[in-house]
Structure formats: structure tokens, C-alpha cells
Amino acid sequence: MKKIVVFASGSGTNAENIIKYFIENKSAKVVSVFTNNSKAMVVERAGKYEIETEVFSKDELIEGIVLQKIKSIDPDLIVLAGFLLKFPEAIIQAYPNKVINIHPALLPKYGGKGMYGMNVHRAVVENKEPETGITIHYVNEHYDEGGIIFQKKVAVLGTDTAEVVAEKIHDLEQRFFPGVIASLLK
């Protein structure tokens, strides 16, 4: 069975959705969730499904301790699902084309450092974009610049607030992210 490691920093709704998808799908399994935030809701969500959780510091990520833990698991895919730290080049090099991320906009627009969550949705609304969406992409050494795997668009209405856009994006993430992961593992 294929093994997936998920990295998340926050609420973990995407992580939980991926875990549930592969419990039902059985083609792969989320074997561990890594987080840099011991208080993140993702820890509780992973625990509900008895998924091992690794909590680490930024120093442990930079110093290679996290890479050693990943190597001991030997995953087929590393999935960033709301992970907010810059991902180390050492891990990317150890797992070429095996580290993916989901971004809440249509890259290359609204990507880069600091462009996550509500920051992205506010920018989309403020710039009166007619559409936005999700981008699933490979991770490289630059924020949000890796090769695009999948994009899905949604209309932004003139009356939409950043909160409404966030709901639309969350719906796309929940509907499409697990299936794209499954297709990469075939």
C-alpha cells in the first residue's frame, strides 16, 4: 500500500479529508501527520483516526531532524495541506516530484511568501478578480512556483466577500484534493 505523509499547520480540514478519503479508497494510507504547531487542530483530527502525529520545531525542520523521520517512514508522497513554513530544499531534493502543495488561488497569481488563507482571498476580492480557484502543484525551492498539477476555477461575484470566496475555495479543496493525490499515486 502506498504511504502518504501530510504536513499541516492549522485546523487540518484538508488533512482530515485526505485521511478519510484513503480509509475508504484503500489505495494508499496517510501514515503520519507532521505539524510545527502542537496546538493545531490537525493534531486532534489525526488522533481521531489513530494517525501518528509528529510535532516539530522550525529548527528541527531546518536542521534535518524532520528529514530523518520522513526517511524512516519512506513515503510515496508528501502532501502539504495548509503548511505555512517554507519547505526545506533538503527534503525536496530527497523526494523529487514527491512533494505537493495546494494553494488557494490560480497560480501564478496570488502566490509567494505571505500569500495564504485570508490574505489570498482578500487580495482576490480587492483586485476584483472575476474568478479564482485552487492550484495543486509540486513544491520546489521557491514559494508556489513548482510545476502545476491541477487547477480548478470558481467565479467570484461582485458581491462576494473574502469570507464567501474562502468558502468557495474550501469546497473546491475538499472536492478535488484527495482525488488528485490518488491519481498521482497510480
C-alpha positions in Angstrom: 0.0 0.0 0.0 1.2 3.5 -0.9 2.2 5.7 2.1 1.3 9.4 2.4 2.8 11.9 4.9 0.8 15.1 5.4 2.2 18.4 6.7 -0.2 20.9 8.2 0.0 23.9 10.5 -3.6 24.7 11.3 -7.2 23.4 11.5 -6.5 20.3 9.4 -9.7 20.1 7.5 -7.8 19.2 4.3 -5.7 16.7 6.2 -8.8 15.0 7.7 -10.5 14.9 4.3 -7.4 13.2 2.8 -7.3 10.7 5.7 -11.0 9.8 5.3 -10.7 9.5 1.5 -7.9 6.9 1.8 -9.6 5.0 4.6 -12.4 4.4 2.1 -10.3 4.2 -1.1 -7.7 1.9 0.4 -5.2 2.5 -2.5 -3.0 4.4 -0.1 -2.8 5.4 3.6 -1.9 8.6 5.5 0.7 7.1 7.8 1.7 10.3 9.6 0.8 13.9 10.0 3.7 16.4 10.7 3.0 19.7 12.2 5.0 22.6 13.5 2.1 23.7 15.9 1.4 21.5 18.9 -1.9 23.4 19.4 -3.1 23.0 15.8 -6.5 21.3 15.4 -4.8 18.9 12.9 -3.3 17.0 15.9 -6.8 16.3 17.3 -8.2 15.4 13.8 -5.3 13.0 13.1 -5.8 11.4 16.5 -9.4 10.6 15.8 -8.2 8.2 13.1 -5.2 7.0 15.1 -2.8 8.5 12.7 0.7 9.1 14.1 1.5 12.8 14.6 5.0 14.3 14.7 5.2 17.7 16.2 8.5 19.5 15.4 10.1 22.9 15.8 11.3 25.2 13.0 14.9 24.4 14.0 14.2 20.6 13.7 12.8 21.2 10.2 15.9 23.2 9.1 18.5 21.0 10.8 17.3 17.8 9.1 15.7 16.0 12.0 12.4 16.0 10.2 14.0 14.7 7.1 15.4 11.8 9.0 11.9 11.0 10.4 10.5 11.1 6.9 13.2 8.8 5.6 12.3 6.3 8.3 8.7 6.3 7.0 9.8 6.2 3.3 6.6 7.8 2.0 5.4 7.6 -1.6 4.1 11.2 -1.4 4.5 14.1 0.9 1.4 16.4 0.9 1.4 20.0 2.2 -2.1 20.8 3.3 -2.1 24.2 4.9 1.6 24.0 6.0 2.9 27.5 6.5 6.6 27.2 6.8 9.0 27.3 3.8 9.7 23.6 3.0 13.4 22.7 3.1 15.3 22.1 -0.1 16.9 19.0 1.5 13.5 17.3 1.8 12.5 18.4 -1.7 15.8 17.0 -3.1 15.4 13.7 -1.2 11.9 13.3 -2.7 11.9 14.8 -6.2 8.4 15.2 -7.6 7.0 13.6 -4.5 6.2 16.8 -2.5 3.0 18.6 -3.4 1.0 21.5 -2.1 -2.4 23.0 -2.5 -2.7 26.8 -2.9 -6.0 28.7 -2.6 -5.6 30.7 -5.8 -4.9 30.2 -9.5 -1.2 30.4 -9.6 0.9 32.2 -10.7 -1.5 34.9 -9.3 -1.5 35.5 -5.6 1.4 33.2 -4.7 4.5 33.8 -2.8 5.6 34.5 0.8 2.7 35.6 3.0 0.1 34.6 0.4 -2.0 32.1 2.3 -5.5 31.8 3.6 -7.5 35.0 4.0 -4.6 37.1 2.7 -5.2 35.5 -0.7 -8.9 35.8 -0.6 -8.8 39.5 0.4 -6.4 40.2 -2.4 -8.7 38.4 -4.9 -11.7 40.5 -3.8 -9.8 43.8 -3.6 -8.5 43.3 -7.1 -12.0 42.5 -8.4 -10.9 39.2 -10.0 -13.7 37.6 -12.0 -12.5 34.1 -10.9 -10.2 32.3 -8.5 -9.7 28.7 -7.6 -7.2 26.2 -6.4 -3.9 25.1 -7.6 -2.2 21.8 -6.7 1.5 21.9 -7.6 4.8 20.3 -7.0 6.9 22.0 -4.3 10.3 23.5 -5.3 12.7 25.8 -3.5 10.5 28.9 -4.2 7.1 29.6 -2.7 4.3 28.5 -5.0 6.5 28.2 -8.1 6.6 24.4 -8.7 5.0 22.8 -11.7 1.2 22.9 -11.7 -0.5 19.5 -11.5 -4.2 20.6 -11.3 -6.3 23.8 -11.2 -10.0 24.3 -10.7 -11.7 27.6 -11.2 -14.7 29.2 -9.5 -16.4 32.5 -10.3 -16.0 35.5 -8.0 -19.2 37.6 -7.9 -19.1 41.4 -7.4 -21.0 40.9 -4.1 -18.6 38.2 -2.8 -16.6 39.0 0.4 -13.3 37.4 1.2 -15.2 35.1 3.6 -17.5 33.9 0.7 -14.5 33.3 -1.5 -12.9 31.3 1.3 -15.9 29.1 1.5 -15.9 28.5 -2.3 -12.2 27.7 -2.2 -12.6 25.3 0.8 -15.4 23.5 -1.2 -13.0 23.0 -4.2 -10.2 21.8 -1.9 -12.5 19.2 -0.2 -13.9 18.0 -3.6 -10.7 17.7 -5.6 -7.5 17.4 -3.5 -7.9 13.7 -2.4 -8.7 12.6 -6.0 -5.7 14.4 -7.4 -3.5 12.8 -4.7 -4.9 9.4 -5.7 -4.1 10.0 -9.4 -0.5 10.8 -8.6 -0.1 7.5 -6.7 -1.2 5.3 -9.6 
